[in-house]
Amino acid sequence: MNEQLTNVVLSLSSLSNKRIESLSKKVLKKMSFSSSKDLSNLEELCCWLYIYGYVIELKKFYSIIFSLSFCGNYDIWTPIECMLSLIYYITSKDKNTQNEAKIALEKIMQAETDKANIIKRCDGFLLKEFEDKVREYTILGKKTDLRNWLRYEMQELLLIYALGGSEKYPYEKIESRVEEIKKILKEM
């Protein structure tokens, strides 16, 4: 495992957050940058750091995430793309972090080369399923499933944001929904 990653993850123990601790243990136990499961654990850790407002701690992961590149395997790329979209979402709003936003977007665009697919994605092609699942599990009261689908919805919204949004999903709508999802997840 990457020594820098180990040190960053170990530094999170001072946060005294059970979810962060549990995810940190998963990442420390086994982390291979060629494993989609391991990368998904890292992505989930980054996501929860953002949800709980630990943005300074999340920033420590940027250089590690920026070192990852698209290798042609979308199973491996998807969690990386999610982390890059999150970084872009956070950094693009601040003029002092435009360099990080630029790097994140360039990395995302390594795999997003099909203009027609980008347009479909930005119009909510995949997002519709996530929104439907969130409604379904809200009605059923299944918290674990609801938590997962809310995260999936947020991940897709962040990617749409990074890809420029659309008429159907303008930045303001995305920002509002992401904040709403964060609030719901933080309280679960």
Long-range contacts (C-beta under 8 A, 24 or more apart in sequence): 1-28, 1-31, 1-32, 2-31, 2-33, 2-64, 4-63, 4-64, 5-31, 5-42, 5-61, 5-64, 8-57, 8-60, 8-61, 8-64, 9-45, 11-57, 11-60, 12-49, 12-54, 12-57, 15-52, 15-54, 15-57, 17-52, 17-54, 19-48, 19-52, 20-45, 20-48, 20-49, 20-52, 20-54, 23-48, 33-68, 34-76, 35-76, 36-73, 36-75, 36-76, 36-78, 36-79, 39-76, 39-79, 39-80, 40-79, 42-79, 42-83, 43-79, 43-80, 43-82, 43-83, 44-151, 46-83, 46-86, 47-82, 47-86, 47-151, 47-154, 47-155, 50-86, 50-90, 50-182, 51-182, 51-185, 51-186, 52-186, 55-90, 58-86, 58-90, 62-87, 62-100, 66-103, 66-104, 66-107, 68-107, 69-107, 69-110, 70-107, 70-110, 70-111, 74-111, 77-111, 80-107, 81-108, 81-111, 81-159, 82-155, 82-158, 82-159, 84-108, 84-162, 85-155, 85-158, 85-159, 85-161, 85-162, 86-155, 86-158, 88-158, 88-161, 88-162, 89-158, 89-161, 89-162, 89-178, 92-162, 104-162, 105-162, 108-159, 108-162, 108-163, 112-163, 118-163, 119-166, 121-156, 121-159, 121-160, 121-163, 122-160, 122-163, 122-164, 122-165, 122-166, 122-168, 122-169, 123-166, 123-168, 123-169, 124-160, 124-166, 124-168, 124-169, 126-156, 127-153, 127-156, 127-157, 127-160, 127-169, 130-156, 143-188, 146-188, 147-185, 147-188, 150-181, 150-184, 150-185, 151-181, 151-185, 153-177, 153-181, 154-178, 154-181, 154-182, 154-185, 157-181
